[in-house]
Amino acid sequence: MAALLPITGTVSVGFDGMETQALGSFSIPVHMTMDGETGTVHLEAATNASVISAMVAALMGAADELLATIPAATVETIAVCPTCSAELGVADPTTTIEHAQGGAHIVNPRY
C-alpha cells in the first residue's frame, strides 16, 4: 500500500514586542509505503531543500500579495539642484532643493 501524506507549515514573522504574523502556508508531499506482510511503514520524507523551497515560495507569494495592495506613487514634479543637477521628486511644484555639505541636499518648501 502506498500513499502521499502532506507536511504542512506556516511561514510567519515576528518582531520584538509584537505578535507574530502568519505570512503564508505551504504543503510538501511525503511518500508512505506499507509492507502488507510485515506491517512495516516506510516514510520517504521531503528533503531540507524541498522544505526550504516551499517556504521561500510561500514567503514570496505573501510578499507579492502585500505589494499588490500598495498603490503606485506618482511624482509629478522634479526639483533640480542648481549646483550638481541632482533630482528629487516633490509633491509641491514650488519646492526647491539646494546643495549642502557632504553632497547632501536641503529641501526648501515655499509657503
Secondary structure, DSSP 8 states (H G I E B T S, - for coil): -EEEEEEEEEEEE--TTS--EEEEEEEEEEEEEE-TTT--EEEE---HHHHHHHHHHHHHHHHHHHHHTS------EEEE-TTT--EEEESSTT-EEEE-GGG-EEEE---
